[in-house]
Amino acid sequence: MNEERKIEVDEVTSVEAPPKARVEAPTETFERKRDYLAGFLAQKPEPLSGGEPGGALYEAVVDALKEIYDPEIPVNIYDLGLIYNVEVTEDGHAAVTMTLTTPHCPVAESMPAEVELRVGSVPGVAVADVNLVWDPPWDPQKMSDDAKLELGML
């Protein structure tokens, strides 16, 4: 069972040198082209319509939500993470998707009405709708860092 293995070896006496790179003198002179970012950098951002994040109307709605406090927790409902979504259209229709800390919350009946009233009172909002959802359920991880700090959770 002891077979002898043989390795075949080729001996090389010389190797052909690879061709050298040649650099030719340019036939024409190259001028620096116009900076390709010049047009991009000269553009001005389009003004916000107001309904998207950063727009005046959107931010006014968020500010109104930050004035509503949970009666059991000394933190506003926006920082508490109860507001899942805010949409504001150009024609002044505001839709707020929110939840409560628990379905058995004592303000379960009055809180959505208060949110609708406050959002509807923002100048520029014609119609305010509040959608109360339970999925996904609220948990403390939805709170902003400011709220966690206020409650001693950081």
C-alpha positions as CSV (number, residue, x, y, z in Angstrom):
1,M,0.0,0.0,0.0
2,N,2.9,2.2,0.3
3,E,2.9,3.8,-3.2
4,E,5.6,6.2,-4.0
5,R,4.5,9.6,-5.2
6,K,6.5,11.5,-7.7
7,I,6.3,15.2,-8.3
8,E,7.3,16.4,-11.7
9,V,9.4,19.6,-11.7
10,D,10.1,21.7,-14.7
11,E,13.2,23.8,-14.5
12,V,13.1,27.3,-16.1
13,T,16.3,28.9,-17.1
14,S,14.9,32.3,-18.2
15,V,11.7,34.2,-18.3
16,E,10.6,36.7,-21.0
17,A,10.4,40.2,-19.5
18,P,7.0,41.8,-19.7
19,P,6.6,44.8,-22.0
20,K,7.3,48.1,-20.4
21,A,4.6,50.8,-20.1
22,R,4.9,53.7,-22.6
23,V,3.9,57.2,-21.8
24,E,3.3,59.3,-24.9
25,A,3.3,63.0,-24.9
26,P,-0.3,64.4,-25.2
27,T,-1.1,65.6,-28.7
28,E,-3.3,68.3,-27.3
29,T,-3.3,70.3,-24.1
30,F,-6.1,69.6,-21.6
31,E,-7.8,72.4,-19.9
32,R,-9.5,71.9,-16.6
33,K,-13.1,71.2,-17.3
34,R,-15.8,73.2,-15.5
35,D,-16.4,71.9,-12.0
36,Y,-19.2,69.3,-12.3
37,L,-20.6,70.3,-8.9
38,A,-21.0,74.0,-9.8
39,G,-24.5,73.6,-11.1
40,F,-25.5,71.3,-8.3
41,L,-24.2,73.7,-5.6
42,A,-25.8,76.7,-7.2
43,Q,-29.3,75.1,-6.9
44,K,-31.6,76.4,-4.2
45,P,-33.7,73.9,-2.3
46,E,-37.4,73.9,-3.2
47,P,-39.5,75.6,-0.6
48,L,-41.5,73.3,1.6
49,S,-45.2,73.3,1.1
50,G,-45.8,73.2,4.8
51,G,-47.3,69.7,5.1
52,E,-44.1,67.7,5.1
53,P,-41.8,67.3,8.1
54,G,-40.0,70.6,8.5
55,G,-42.8,72.5,6.9
56,A,-44.5,75.3,8.9
57,L,-47.9,73.7,9.1
58,Y,-46.6,70.2,10.0
59,E,-44.4,71.7,12.7
60,A,-47.3,73.7,14.0
61,V,-49.4,70.5,14.3
62,V,-46.5,68.7,16.2
63,D,-46.2,71.7,18.5
64,A,-49.9,71.5,19.3
65,L,-49.5,67.8,20.1
66,K,-46.6,68.6,22.4
67,E,-49.0,70.8,24.4
68,I,-51.2,67.8,25.4
69,Y,-50.0,66.0,28.5
70,D,-50.9,62.5,29.7
71,P,-52.7,63.0,33.0
72,E,-50.9,60.2,34.7
73,I,-47.4,60.9,33.4
74,P,-45.9,64.4,33.4
75,V,-44.8,64.1,29.7
76,N,-46.5,65.3,26.5
77,I,-48.1,62.7,24.3
78,Y,-45.7,63.3,21.4
79,D,-42.5,62.7,23.5
80,L,-44.3,59.9,25.3
81,G,-44.4,58.1,21.9
82,L,-48.2,57.9,21.6
83,I,-48.2,59.7,18.3
84,Y,-47.3,57.2,15.5
85,N,-47.8,59.4,12.5
86,V,-48.8,62.9,11.4
87,E,-49.8,63.6,7.9
88,V,-50.8,67.1,6.6
89,T,-52.0,67.7,3.1
90,E,-51.6,71.0,1.2
91,D,-55.3,71.7,1.5
92,G,-55.1,71.6,5.3
93,H,-56.3,68.0,6.1
94,A,-54.4,66.7,9.1
95,A,-54.5,63.0,10.0
96,V,-52.9,61.9,13.3
97,T,-52.4,58.2,14.0
98,M,-52.0,57.6,17.7
99,T,-52.3,55.0,20.5
100,L,-52.6,55.1,24.3
101,T,-50.4,53.4,26.9
102,T,-53.1,50.8,27.4
103,P,-56.6,50.2,26.2
104,H,-57.8,50.6,29.8
105,C,-56.4,54.1,30.0
106,P,-58.8,56.4,31.9
107,V,-58.6,58.9,29.1
108,A,-59.3,56.4,26.3
109,E,-62.5,58.2,25.4
110,S,-61.4,61.8,25.9
111,M,-57.8,61.9,24.7
112,P,-58.5,61.3,20.9
113,A,-61.2,64.1,21.1
114,E,-58.7,66.4,22.7
115,V,-56.1,65.7,20.1
116,E,-58.6,66.3,17.3
117,L,-59.7,69.6,18.9
118,R,-56.1,70.8,19.4
119,V,-54.9,69.8,15.9
120,G,-58.1,71.3,14.4
121,S,-57.4,74.6,16.1
122,V,-54.0,75.0,14.4
123,P,-54.2,77.9,11.9
124,G,-54.1,76.4,8.4
125,V,-55.7,73.1,9.4
126,A,-59.2,72.8,7.9
127,V,-60.0,69.2,8.9
128,A,-58.4,67.1,11.7
129,D,-58.8,63.3,11.9
130,V,-57.5,61.1,14.7
131,N,-57.0,57.4,14.2
132,L,-56.7,55.5,17.4
133,V,-54.8,52.2,16.9
134,W,-53.6,49.5,19.2
135,D,-51.2,47.7,16.8
136,P,-48.3,48.0,17.3
137,P,-48.9,48.3,21.1
138,W,-47.2,51.1,22.9
139,D,-44.1,50.4,25.0
140,P,-41.6,52.6,26.8
141,Q,-39.1,52.2,24.0
142,K,-41.2,54.5,21.9
143,M,-40.5,57.4,24.3
144,S,-38.1,60.2,23.3
145,D,-34.9,60.6,25.2
146,D,-36.3,63.8,26.7
147,A,-39.3,61.9,28.1
148,K,-37.1,59.1,29.5
149,L,-34.8,61.7,31.1
150,E,-37.9,63.4,32.6
151,L,-39.1,60.1,34.1
152,G,-35.6,59.1,35.3
153,M,-35.3,56.2,32.9
154,L,-31.9,57.3,31.5
